[in-house]
């Protein structure tokens, strides 16, 4: 979904988003590997894109570089 929205995925040559976890109804995590000043802006864009696609998005209380995402019911 984030790729379709034009967001960069993390690779060896560039920063971007990483998706981990999920399954069995649990939230999945979206992290941003960019520098802190860039990641705040990227997180806002990730959140907007994911909400438009029907997901609930909230910050991870334990890690300010991670969003917790789950399908809206």
C-alpha positions as CSV (number, residue, x, y, z in Angstrom):
1,X,0.0,0.0,0.0
2,X,2.8,2.5,0.9
3,X,4.7,1.6,-2.3
4,X,1.6,2.3,-4.3
5,X,1.3,5.6,-2.6
6,X,4.8,6.5,-3.9
7,X,6.6,6.0,-0.5
8,X,10.2,4.7,-0.6
9,X,10.9,1.3,0.9
10,X,14.1,0.8,2.8
11,X,17.0,-0.6,0.8
12,X,20.8,-0.9,1.0
13,X,21.1,2.5,-0.9
14,X,18.3,4.6,0.7
15,X,16.2,5.0,3.8
16,X,12.5,4.5,3.8
17,X,9.8,2.4,5.4
18,X,10.0,-1.1,6.8
19,X,7.0,-3.3,7.7
20,X,7.2,-6.0,10.4
21,X,4.8,-8.3,12.2
22,X,1.1,-8.6,12.0
23,X,-1.0,-11.6,11.3
24,X,-3.7,-13.2,13.5
25,X,-5.4,-9.9,13.9
26,X,-2.4,-8.3,15.6
27,X,-1.2,-4.9,14.5
28,X,1.8,-4.7,12.2
29,X,4.6,-2.2,12.6
30,X,5.8,0.4,10.2
31,X,9.1,2.0,10.9
32,X,11.0,4.8,9.1
33,X,14.7,4.4,8.6
34,X,15.3,8.0,7.6
35,X,17.0,10.6,9.8
36,X,14.8,11.9,12.7
37,X,14.1,15.2,11.0
38,X,12.8,13.4,7.9
39,X,11.0,10.6,9.6
40,X,8.6,12.8,11.4
41,X,7.4,14.2,8.1
42,X,7.3,10.7,6.6
43,X,5.3,9.3,9.5
44,X,2.6,11.9,8.9
45,X,2.5,10.9,5.2
46,X,2.5,7.2,6.1
47,X,-0.4,7.7,8.5
48,X,-2.5,9.7,6.0
49,X,-1.9,7.1,3.3
50,X,-2.7,4.2,5.6
51,X,-5.9,5.8,7.0
52,X,-7.1,6.5,3.5
53,X,-6.7,2.8,2.7
54,X,-8.8,1.9,5.7
55,X,-6.3,1.2,8.4
56,X,-6.1,2.4,12.0
57,X,-2.8,4.0,12.8
58,X,-1.3,4.9,16.2
59,X,2.2,5.7,17.4
60,X,4.0,2.9,19.3
61,X,4.2,4.0,22.9
62,X,7.5,2.2,23.3
63,X,9.3,3.5,20.2
64,X,8.8,6.9,18.6
65,X,10.2,5.6,15.3
66,X,7.3,3.1,14.9
67,X,3.7,3.2,13.9
68,X,1.2,0.4,14.9
69,X,-1.2,-0.3,12.1
70,X,-4.3,-2.6,12.0
71,X,-7.2,-3.0,9.6
72,X,-10.2,-0.8,10.6
73,X,-13.2,-2.9,11.6
